[in-house]
Amino acid sequence: MSSTDALGSERGWIAARFALSVFGGLFFWLLVGYISTSSAIGYATTAFSVAALSSGLMNMGLGVSTLKMVACDPKGSFSTLIILAVPVGIFASALTLAFYSIYDSFLLYVAIAAVMALLSPMSLVTQNSILVMKKVRLSFFISALGVALRYALAVILVLRGLGGLGITVSLIASSIVVTLAFTAYVMWKIGIQRPTYSSARTCLRVGIVNYPGTLNAITMSTAVVVLGLVTADPSKVGAFYIAVMAALTVSTAASSAALALIPLRPERDVSTYEAMRIALAVAVLAALPLAAFPRELLSYLGPTFASGGTALTVLALAGVPFAALSILVSRIGADKVRVVMAGIIQLLILVVLMLAAAPNLEERGAALAYLLAASASALVLSERRDVINLGKAALVFALPWLLSYLLAASQALPWPATLLSIELLAALLLRLTGFLRPGDARLVRELMRKHPVGQQQQ
């Protein structure tokens, strides 16, 4: 059995770990937002994003190199990569110090971010080694331990009055525990030896070749850091981050559910077009409440978050191209050049537009930049029919949203009736435009049978 097939046999645990990461992260920020303020969230998320941005820029493709090399030479490659992670982490840690003056009294946060960045390459190597070893279940339980520790520490420290610093400490504490647990297990199972020059050269070459493809992972952290630099207002950044997390969780859930219908090597497979159609329909239906009632939803966390209402509406629309991106990448398959170009274009457009729009529009400008960057990236990867479907999905999204705006302005209906009305209208439009079809339930069953567990896209 190949390593890919073995991973496929644990698809349920992979899905569980993914859900833990996505929904566990969203609920964490909603919880700490509820018991703190948008300013505290801004300080903590900026520190976390500084660490993620620095380690992402300096990672040298070690994560991809781990997946490729440890499978071939477990002990030798792991030993080499874990040693290489040390200088990479040191350089990433040093880079975080450049951001010490984003906000007042931010130096202590940057010191914690520096430790996060130092640990990040080691964590990346050991977690990917766990996946190569086919220990997905173990990975889930260790990650769950880290999530539980993060929640408990954050609640205790925030309630003791530490605010954003308490949140940041909970992040670094859980990161240390998870990294040490992964590292100890991999060293116990694989072992470690003195790395050779040949192994180091090979691992670095593989990593550097694949490095450009890793840059799309720092899109969100780049947006947060740039917004912090431009506005110097942690309250605005906190509200923006919560809005981004909510919108991206919806779109990620939609695309991930659709990806379960796609085979392992899906290039030009008809199921990718069906999955795209279903993902866009789910994304529209799930994101509409975020766009229709943004201030009402954010105000549950506190009045300081309500300023992110307009940003949440724009980011909810951005969920449409984001839901398409994973499926487009899966369809393209071996054409890595287009995938890399799409990621770089997305990052460049995001930074340029944020620098242009955020000084005046603040989090609204950042959200608009996010929407345009995601749309441009999706268009680079799209075929003609995908472009048409993305345009139709955006139109289907816009019409119910406009209805919700008119109903809210006229106060004609209470909000539950408004929500029901726009969801019914969206469902009708999705049916009329072909996104939803009567035989979809049967189609899903057929695709699941055609691509059974162990053969589906992970």
N, C-alpha and C positions, 0 to 999 in steps of 0.2 A: 504493500500500500504506500503510495507517495505521501509526502508530508502535507500536501494540499488536501488530499482525500482524508487524511487523518484529522486535519483541522476541520474539514467539513463534517465529520462524524460528531464533532462537538459543537455543532452550529447553535444549539440551544444555549450553551454556556457563553459562546461568543456574543450572541444576542443579549444575554443577561448582563454581561460585562459592559457592552455598549450602552444598554439602557441605564445601568448604574452610573456610568460616566455622564451621559447626557442629562437624564432627569435628576440624578443625584446632585449634579452641579447646579441646575436651575433651582431646585427646591432649597439648596443651601443658601444661595444668594437671596431668594425670596424670604427665607427665615431670618437671616441676619439683617436684611433690609427692614423687616417688620419690627425688630427689636432695637434697631439703631437708626441711623439717618443716611440720607443720600451722600452726605459729605464723608461719613465713615466708609461707606461702600466705595466712594471715589478714591480715597486714600488706599484702601486694601486692593481694589482691582487694578489701580495704576501700578502698585508695587508688584503684584502678580504678573501684570502684562509686561512690565520692564524686564522681569526675569525671563518670561517666555520669549519676548522679542530678542533679547541678548543671546539666549541659548539657541534660539532658532536661527539667528544669523551666523552663529559660530559652530553649528553642529557638525559641519563637514560631512553630512550624509551618513553619520555613524549608525543611525537607525536602520537605513536600507542596507548598509554594509553588514550589519548584524544578521539580518534576515537571509542574506545571500551566502555569507561566509561561514557562520556557525553551523549551518546545515551540512556543510562539506567537511569542515574540520573543527568539531566542537571545542575541544580543549585548547588547541593552538590559537584559533581565531578569537575565542572568547577572551583568552588571556591577553592577546594583543589589543583587542578593542577596549577592554576595561582599563588597560594602561593608557591607551590613547585618550580615553574619556577624561583623564585627569588634566592634561594641559588644555584640552578644549574647554573644560569647565572653568579653569583658571582664567582663560581669555574672556569667556562669557561673563564671568563674575566681575572682571575688571571693567568690562563695557557698561555694566549697570551703574557704575559710579558716575558716569557722564550725566545721569538723570537726577542727581541729588537735589537740584534746585527747582524741580517742576512746581512744587508747592512749598509753602512755609512749613518748617519743622518736618521735612520729608527725609532727612538724612538717615534716621533710624529705620525707616521703611526700606530705604535703598540698601542698607546693610543686610536686612533680612532677604531682600531680593537677590543680593549678591550670593548668599548662601544657597538660595533656590537655584540660581543659575549654575553654581558650582556642582550641585548634585544632579542637575537635569541630564547631562550626557551619560552619567553612570546609570541613572534610572532608565533611560532610553535603551541602553545596551542590555541591561538585565531583563527588562520587561519583554523586549523582542526575543531575547534568548529563551525566555519561558514559553513564548509562542512557538518558536522553532522546536522546542522540546515537547510540544503538544500537551502542555500542562495548563490548558485554558481554564479548567475548573479551579485549580490552585490560584491562578491569576485573579479570577473573580473573587475568591474569598479573601485574598490579601488586599485587593482593592477595596472590598467592602469594609474590612477592618480600618483602612485608612479613612474612608468616608465617615464611618461611625465616630472615629477619633476626632475628625475635623468638626463634625456637628457638635459633639459634646464640648470640646474645648472652646469653640466659638461662642456658644450660648453662655457658658460659664464666664468667660472673660469679658464678653460684651455686657452682660448683666452686672459685672463688677465695675463697669465704667471705663473699660479700656477702649471701647469703640473700634475704630479702624485698626488700631494696633493689635487688639485682641483677635480680630478676624485674621490679620496677617500672620500672627503667631500660630494660630490654628492651622493655617495653610502650610507653613514650614514644618510644623511638628508632624503632621500627617505625612508630608513628603519624606521626611527623614525616616519615619517608621517603615513606610512602604518600600523605599529604596533599600534600606538595610535588609528587610525581609527577602526581597527579590534577590539581592546580591548574595546573601548567605545561602539561599537555596541553590542557586545556580552554581556557586563555588563548591558546594557540597556534592552536587550531582555530577558536574562536569570536571571540576578540579581546575587548577591553574598551574601554569608553567612559565618559564622565562620566555618572553616573546622574541621572535627572530626578526632581523631586519627585513627579510623577504616577506614574512607574514605582515609586518607593519606596512610595507610598501603596497602590497596587494590590497589590504583592507582600506588604506587611504585612497588608492586609485578607484576602487569600487565606490567608495563613499562620495568622493569629489565628483565623479561622473554623474551620480544620481542626486547631487546636492541641489541643483536648480529646481528639481521636482518637489523638494521639501518646503520651498518658500511660501507656497499657498497656505501652509499651516499657521503662519504668523499673521494672517490677515487681520484677525480680530484684535490681537495684542497690538499690532501697529496702529489700528484705528484708535484704541484707547489711549496709547501713549501720545500720538499726535494731537488728539483732542485735549489731553492734559497740557501739553506744551503750548498749544494755541490759546486756550481759555484760562489756564492757571486756576480753574475753578473745580475743585473735587466734587462739589455737589452736582454740577452739570455732568461730569464724567460718570458719577454713580448712577444717575437716572438713565444715561445713555446705555451703560453696561447692562442694567436690568432689562431695558427694552430689547437690546441685541440678543440677550440670552433667551428671552421669551420667544422672539420671532424665529431665531435659529433652531430652537428646540422643536417648534412646530414643523418647520421645513425639513429638518433632519429626520424626524419621526416619519414623515410622509415618504421621503425618498428611501429610507431604510426598509420600510414595509414593502415598497415596490421592488427593491433590489432582491428580495427573497424570491421573486419570480424569474430572475435572470440566471442563466447557466454560468458555469465557471469561465468559459471562453465565449463571450457573448457577441463578438464582432459581427455586425449585420444580422444578428439573430432577430427574428420577428418579435420575440418576447421583450426586447429592449424598447420597442416602439409602444407596445401595450403597457409596459411598466411606466414609461414616461407619461402616457395618457392618464393612468391611474394616479401616479404621484402628483401630477399637477391638479387633478380634481380634489384629492385629499388635502393638498396644501391650501387651495382656495377656500375650502369649507372650514378648515381648522384655523386659518389666519384671519378670517373675516371678523370674529369677535374681538381680536386684538386691535384691528383697525377701526372698528365701529365704536368701541368703548374704551379707548386707551387711557384717558384721564381717570375714568371711574375705576378701572382695574389697578392702575398704578397708585391711586389714592388710598387703596387698602393698605399699602405699605407705609403710608404717611404723606402729609401734604408736601414735603420737600421733593417727592418723586413725581408729582403731578406735572412738573415742567417738561417731563419727557414724553408727554402725550402725543405731540405731533411726530416726534421721532419714532415712536412705536407704530404709528399708522404707516409711515414710510417704510419702516423695516418689515412690517407685516407684508407689504407688497413685495419687498425684496425676497421674501420667502418663496415666491414663485420661481425665479431663476435659480435660487439656491437649491430648491427641491429637484431641479432638473440636472444640476451639475454632476452629482454622483453617478447618475444613470448615463449621462453623456460620456463621462470618463470611462465607465465600464464598457460602453459600446466601442469606443475608439481602440481600447485594448493596447496593442503593441505600438501604436503611433504616439510614442512618448514625447516627441518634439512638440506636437500640438498641445498636449497636456501641460508641458512646461511653459510654453508660450502663453497659454491661457492664464496660468497662475501668475506669471510675471506681469502680464498686462493688467490683471486684476489688482495686483499690489501697487503698480505704478499709478493707475487711475485713482485708486483709493487715496494714496498719499497726496497727489497733485490736487485733486478736488477738495480734499479736506483742508489743505493749506490755503486754498482759495476761498472756500465757503465757510469754514468753521469760525474764522475771526468775527464775522458778522452774524451768521446764523446759528453758531454754537452747535448744540447737539442735533439740531434740525439739519444743519449743513453736513454734519458727519453722517447722519442717516441717509441723506440724499447721495452723498459720495459712495456709501456702502451699496445702495441700490444700483447706481450706475456702474460701479465696478463689477458687481455680481452679474449684471445684465451683459456687460461687454464680454466677460469671461465665458458665459454661457453661449453667446453668439459665436465666439471663436470656435467652439466645439460643435456647433449645431449644423445640421443639414437643413435644406430648404423647408421640409415639413416640420422640423423642430422649431424653426423661426416662426412659422405660421401658428403652431400650437402655443408657443410662448406668448405671442401677441393676442391670441384668442383668450388664453387664460388670464392675462392682465385685464382684458376688457370685461370678462366675466366677473373678475374681482372688483373692478371699478364701479360697475352699475349697482350692485347691492350696497356697496359702501356709500355711494351717492344717495341712495334711498335712505340709508340709516342717518345720514347727515340731515336730510330734509325732514325726516320724522322727528329727529332730536330737536331741530330748530323750531319746528311747529308744536312740539310737545303733544303730538296727536296720539301717541301710544306710550304706555309704560315700557321700560327697557326690555323686559322679557318678551313682550309681544313684538317689539322691534327686532330683537335677535331672531326670533322664530321666523318673522317675515323675510328678513334678508337671507337667512339660511335656505328657506324654501325657494326664494327667487334664484339664489345661486345654484341650487340643485336643478331647478328647471332649466336654467341657462346652460349648465353643464350637460344636461341631457340633450338639449336642442343643438348644441355645438359638437356633440359626439364624444365628449370626454367620459360621460357615463352612458353605458349601454345595458339593455335588458339582460344580456347574456354574460355580464361581467363575473358573476358568482361562479358560473360554470367555467369560464375562461381561467379564473384563478385556480380552480381545482385541477384543470387540465395542465396548466403550467407547473403546478406543484408536483403532479405526477410525472411530467416530462423531465423535470429537473429535481429529482428527489434529494433528500438529505445526503450530504457528502458530495454533491455535484453542483451546488448552488454557489452563487457569488458571495464571498465573505466580505 
